[in-house]
């Protein structure tokens, strides 16, 4: 009996990994929907799913890094919009595209550093601070844009140009940002210190980690990811509005939590967060394939978010 229990334990350990469960759920959905509509498994639709999650995927990386560090940012959607607005203003003044991209990246980092500095120095709750800065960034975008649609005139079309009628460079951008986040959080001293910071801030401080500095840097990195997401967003839509970032922060948060990242800090993986984002993309695409009403899709998405938070909390209680 003891031998039998030992032989089963590796399988049990594997299935305790949320990433394995997510991969199985994604595979089951693909199989079921493909039986209903074979077009779902077609290469064009698979590529379409990845294109649809390009922006959300990059923002999910930003949110995951913050959650692992013990923080959170409800302003990432509006930081993305501010970066887009800045790029539009630069282009509208006749400057080249690469200057616009540089200005957008600098803007994203600056917004992130502002969030980080306020949170680190004031010791206030990140959720409350970023809720306030989110309104502030939205106000900036609204003031500069005047509420109008800002059209980029195809300045970023190169990122969505399809090669071989299938592949577009924006997918490379998504995969590159996921890889950067994964390598940074898994194999660098910086990543290990961020995990330590999220796990126990006091112990991190006693270990010699400059807590305030790391908080500010993490939010700055998050802002950089938001700027890259803005570039991809503009490439896909070729325009931006002041309310374009609505719901991105909640969807990114949901994707990260579904992927096993928790509010506790110091827990979760980048690969799991990406699988969580992919699951949301697959579900959304499946509902479109099945012709589910948009209002019903909203209800289902909300239910998924609630279920993810509840399951995450239950798992944490069991581990304790």
Buried (B, 14 or more C-beta within 10 A) or exposed (E): EEEEEEEEEEEEEEEEEBBBBBBEBBEEBBEEBBEEBEEBEEEEBBBBBBBBBBBBBBBBBBBBBBBBBBBBBBBBBBBBBBBBBBBBBBBEEEBEBEEBBBBBBBBBBBBBBBBBBBBBEEEEEBBEBBBBBBEBBBEBBBEBBEEEEBEBEEBBEEBBEEEEEEBBBBBEBBBEBBEBBBEBBEEEEBBEBBBBBBBBBEEBBEEEBBBBEBBBBBBBBBBBBBBBBBBBBBBBBBBBBBBBBBEBBBBBBBBBBBBBBBBBBBBBBBBBBBBBBBBBBBBBBBBBBEEBEEEEBEEBBEEBBEEBBEEBBEBEEEEE
